[in-house]
């Protein structure tokens, strides 16, 4: 389940214009459909956050980070905190300001 959602979301991120609205809609629909299913949301957000930074899509990365900070439990936040430093390095390589 996670891999399918990640691949769909990566398509939205990889597009040259990084359709943030379509990505947000995809997540809202997925959360509604999968309300009774165990989904590893922190893993999904981490993969997509790195992907957005890798492609230099700062606004998408910022939305993913803000969403993760609002929805993730404290343990997940602690587990994925190194992701932020790595993502900032990727953004700098693309000529973007770090988050």
C-alpha positions in Angstrom: 0.0 0.0 0.0 2.7 2.5 1.0 4.8 1.8 -2.1 1.8 2.5 -4.4 1.0 5.8 -2.7 4.7 6.8 -2.7 5.0 6.2 -6.5 1.8 8.2 -7.2 3.0 11.1 -5.1 6.4 11.0 -6.6 4.9 11.5 -10.0 3.3 14.8 -8.8 6.6 15.9 -7.2 8.8 15.0 -10.2 6.8 17.1 -12.7 8.6 20.2 -13.6 6.0 22.4 -12.0 5.6 20.2 -8.9 1.8 20.2 -8.6 1.4 20.8 -4.9 -2.3 21.1 -5.0 -2.6 17.7 -6.7 -0.3 16.2 -4.1 -2.4 17.7 -1.3 -5.6 16.3 -2.9 -4.0 12.9 -3.3 -3.1 12.8 0.4 -6.6 13.9 1.5 -8.2 11.2 -0.6 -5.8 8.6 0.6 -6.4 9.5 4.3 -10.1 9.2 3.7 -9.9 5.9 1.9 -7.4 4.3 4.3 -8.9 5.5 7.6 -9.3 1.9 8.9 -6.0 0.7 7.4 -2.6 0.7 9.0 -0.4 2.9 6.9 3.1 4.0 7.9 2.5 7.7 7.3 5.9 8.9 8.7 7.7 6.6 6.3 5.7 7.9 3.4 6.3 11.5 4.4 10.0 10.9 4.8 10.4 9.3 1.3 8.4 12.1 -0.3 10.2 14.8 1.6 13.6 13.6 0.5 12.3 13.2 -3.1 11.0 16.8 -3.1 14.3 18.1 -1.8 16.2 16.0 -4.3 14.3 17.7 -7.1 14.6 21.2 -5.6 10.9 21.6 -4.9 11.1 23.7 -1.7 7.4 24.6 -1.4 6.4 20.9 -1.6 9.1 20.0 0.9 7.9 22.7 3.3 4.3 21.5 3.0 5.4 17.9 3.7 7.5 18.9 6.7 4.7 21.1 8.2 2.2 18.3 7.7 4.5 15.7 9.3 5.1 18.0 12.3 1.4 18.4 12.8 0.4 14.7 12.4 3.3 12.6 13.6 3.7 11.3 17.1 6.7 12.3 19.2 8.5 9.0 18.6 8.3 9.3 14.8 9.5 12.9 15.0 12.5 11.8 16.9 13.2 8.9 14.6 13.1 11.0 11.4 14.8 14.1 12.7 18.0 13.4 10.8 16.0 13.6 7.6 15.8 17.4 7.9 19.6 17.9 7.9 20.0 15.6 4.9 17.1 17.3 3.0 18.7 20.7 3.6 21.9 19.5 2.0 19.9 18.3 -1.0 18.2 21.7 -1.3 21.5 23.5 -1.1 22.8 21.4 -3.9 19.9 22.5 -6.0 20.5 26.1 -5.2 17.6 26.5 -2.9 17.5 28.0 0.6 17.4 25.3 3.4 14.1 25.0 5.3 
